[in-house]
Amino acid sequence: MGYRDRTYVIFDGDKDMWAYAYMLGWVKNERMDFDFLDAHSIRPIGSAASEVYVKRVLRERLSATKQAIVLVGESTKNLYRYVRWEIESCLDLEIPVVVVNLNGGRSLDVDRCPPVLRGTCSIHVPFKAKAIELALDEFCDAFQFYRDRQMADLYFYPEEYRRIGL
């Protein structure tokens, strides 16, 4: 299963840390086998760390990951310094990207999704543990298939959500 390998999580550390904390809770409470990497554990961080240092460490983490999750909140599309750079790096490294809508949307949310992700081979799901797990299992494992066919802005049909109880 795809989610048993390292998953890099990209998010707005100022406004959406709550969502990342929920995901860590899912791992403990629902026995999901995620292995997350995020930028917020880099020390020193903030003004104490240079942008070059942070990006070097992030690039190392990205090269050791199988898939990425982008938590899309209210202001994610406006973050360029690191969030956009992390997304662009994932796309350059051909890492499958699961776009998670914190507002519960089940498809591309043009009002919130970072423009750099629009039209890419990525899947858009709501912020639900089962939906994310399904995306990591089914989309990420078949990413090359979708990519070879130039498929973009993917989403699950309602019957897939019914199958997993959502």
Steps between C-alpha positions, in 0.01 A plus 500: 500500500629843399448666835756272666781697345601851593249769421609862483239746628485857371284754681466850639681466831341814638135428423467128431717336765176374660435279194848350514448431873173320416685284249757406761210409728350277230825310487482427872124452544402330176815295462575644160851434385601845380863609531493880465773747421442873536707812489399622842733266684810657344717667763599777500190631327349840431723801496784300659532278191597626159270430208785314328543272803127427532460425129803272504353297788157496338648377172672215687169405661316517169755273335427240770122502461263298286200736499388840624189646657414869461257621764304775325357756736371851464836662423711215357482638145667822617812338648801515270823495698486138612159349420512578130866399487419165669215436255718590200773270634250212528388559143862517377584177684183334364369431849126418511305780670178457698325835535293503820224759522467611861154637417378149414488544122528179298648648183717789383414814697604779264456760773752338735726267302844645428517587128817295460297183573216569258520289187752258652477125549371521857190384685271723707328357809326629814670517840386155615736223610335236281505725192869580546582134559309404183688761298837388633418137427330526164620821336860501615553134415358559149655846455714403201192366320315831548805705416572308178144576389540869590206488742460803725297633794370154586236421761303198619144438387223493765483119488864482616414711803196281572722191479719636781208626707517872422 
